[in-house]
Amino acid sequence: MLLELEKVSKAFNGLQAVQSVSMSVVEGEILGLIGPNGAGKTTLFNLIMGTYRPESGRVVYGGHDITAAKPHQRCRQGIARTFQLVRPFLHLTVLENVTIGRVYGRETVKDRRRAESEALEILELVGLVARAAEQARSLTLVDRKQLELARALATRPRLLLLDELLAGLNSSEISSALDLIRRIRAMGITLVMVEHLVKAVFGISDRIVVLNAGQKIAEGAPAAVVDDPQVIDAYLGKDRYALR
């Protein structure tokens, strides 16, 4: 297993955001993480990244307990994420934004020329190389999402957490983004996706984990999860018929 969460819990002001959730991520897979708003998906990402520390339970990565590790330490061990609300360094160029990731992530590069060269390769992958010299403030929302992904990839992750990467994209852009996700997996990167576009996440994921009110209510292959009565009741409803 690349990642294991062992009965992790997190509360805010007495409200249980994540309650005794256990799940695993197998190296090389795409895992979809779904559930209604407020289910605890982003909180779970923050527990994996070390932004929050669980009040109980453990986070195990690559066989090592990283529960107490700080976010930058986890990044250097190969865990990266994107954010639903993208936050590029607006005053820096697109290339500079990505170069920072090469300097401070896993397998760090201290030589600026090499870091920029590798950053350009990543921008080529995500389709932003032509805008490398532009300031990030000039980018559209779609391009900022691509930049967010490029910055995460620049840290050379083994495990990449994608938080609503497809939100706000049109059908053509979603199709291109899914193709890119498949290429990233082919590079040997394991992915966990939080998405509300259920057709997309069911179509690309090897397994699905479903949260509701901070608890895991289902886990398994997409074909099994889509027929789970708890998942239908809590989240899918009539949408399940579009997934067949």
N, C-alpha and C positions, 0 to 999 in steps of 0.2 A: 504494500500500500504506500502511495506517496503521501497521503494526508489522512489522518484519523482524528475525528472529534469524539471525545468520550464524555458523554453526559454533561455538556457545557450548558451553563445557565448565566443569564445576565438580566438584571432588573434596573429600572430607572424610577426613582421616587416611589418605590413599592410596586410598580407595574412590571410584571414579568414579560420582558421582550423576547427572551429565548429561554426555554424551560427544558432542561435535561435532554438536549438534542445530541444524539450520536449519529454519525455518518462517516463514510469513508470515500476517498477519491482514489481510483486506480490509475496508475501511471499510464498515460497515453490516451485516456478517454476524454470525451466531452460529457460533462455532467450538467444537466439542466436543473436549476433551483427555482421553483415556482410557488405561488401562493398569493392570496389577496393582499391588498395594501395593509400594512401593519402586521404582517405575518411574522416578521423577524428576519427577513432575507438579508437586508443591508446590515443589520446588527450582527448577523452570523459572519458576513464578510469582514466586518470590523474586528470580530474575535479572531478570525483566521489571520488577519494582517497585524494584529497586536495593537490596533487603535484602542480597543477595549480589552481588559483582562477579565476572564470569566470569574464569577464569584464561586463557582464550583466546576469541577470537570477539568479535562486536559486537552491540549492541542498537541498532536504528535505529527511531526513532519520528517519524512525520510528515516523513520525509526527513532527520532530524537524528540524528547519533550521540549517544546518551545513555548510553553504556556507563559513563561515569564519574560520571553524575549521581546525586545522593543521593535517597532515597525521597521527601522532602518536595518536592524540585525536580520530580520526576516527577509527583507529585500535582498540583502547580500547573500542570503542562503538560497534565493531563487524563487521567492513569492512576490508577485506584482499584481496590481489591480488597476482597473479604470474606474472612473466615477460617473454617476448619472449626471451630475452637474459638473461639467468639465471646467477645469481651472488652469489653463495654460499660463505661462509667464507672458503676459500680453505685450510687454515692452521689449521682449526678446524675439529674434527671428525664429521661424519654424525650425531651421537647422539647429540653432542654439538650444531650443527647448529639448530636442531629442539628444543632442550631444551631452547634455547634463545627465541624462539617464545612463549613457555609456560610461561616464566618469564615476558615477556613484552606485551603480548596481552590482550584480554578480559578475565575476570575472572583469573587474574594473580596468579601464584603460586610462592611463595617466598622460599618454602622449596625445596632445590636442589634435594633431593632424590625423592620427589614426582614428581617434574617437569621432571626428567629423566625417571621415571616409565611411566608417561603419554606420554612422547615423544616416548618411545619404542612402546607403543600401536599404535601410529600414524605411525611409521615406519613399523609395522606389516601390517597395513591397505594398505600402498602404495607398499609393497613388498621389503622394504629395511632393514628389521630388522637384516638380516644376515651380513650386512655391517656396522652396527652401530658404530663399533670401528675404522673403516677406516677413513683416512683423506678424506675430500671432493674432494681434488685434484685428487684422484685416480679413481673417478667415470667416467663412459662413459657419453656421452651427454644424452642418454635416462635416466640413473640413476640420473643425475643432475636435469633433469626435474621432476623426482619423488621426489627428495629432495626439490626442489622448492615448489612443491605442499604440501609436508609434513610440511615445515616451515610455509606456509600460514595457513594450518589446525591447527597447534599448537597454533595459536593465538585465537582459538575458535571463528571463524567468524559466524555471522548470514548471511552475504552476502559475497560471494566469487567471485572475478573477475578472469577469466582464459584467459590469453593473449597468443594465439597460442600454447596451451599445446600439440597439436597433431603434430605440425610441426617437420619434420625430423624423424617421426616414420614410421616403416613399417606396413603393413596391420594387422599383428598379434598384434603388439604393440598398434595400434590404437583401435582395438577391446577390448583389455584389459583396455586401458585408458577410453573408453566409459563405460565399465562395472563399473569401479571405480567411474566415475562421477555419475552414477546412484546410487551407494551405498552412496556417499556423500550426494546426494539429500535426500535419505531415512533417513539420520541422522538428517534431519531438516534444512539443509543448502540450502539457495537460491543461484543460480548460474547464472552468466552472462558470456557467452563465446564469445570471438573474435576468429574466425577461417576462414581460406581460404579453408578448406576442406568442400565444401558445402554439399556433400552427408552426411557426418558425422554430421554436425551441423543441417541440416534439419531433420535428422533421430532422433535426441535426444531432440531437443528443443520443448517446448510447444508453444512458440511464437518466431517470428523473427522480428528484427528491421534492416532496411537497410539504410546505409548512403552513400551519394555520394557527393563529393566536399564540405564536411562539413555540409550538410543538410540531414535531414531525408526525405527519399523519399517513404518509405513504412513501414508498421507495421501490424502484424497480424499472424494468424495461418500459418504454413509452406505451407499448401495446397493452401492458398489464395495468399501468397507472390510469390510463384513460377510462377504464371500466370500473375503477375503484369507487364504491358508493360514497365514501367519505370525501374523496376528491371532487366528485361530481357535485355533491351537496355544498362543499365549502368554496369551490372555485370555478370549476368548468361549466356546470349547468348545461345549457343547450349547446354551448361551444363544442362539446365533445363530439357532436355529430359531424362537425367540419373537419375533425381530425382523422376520420376513417378513410 
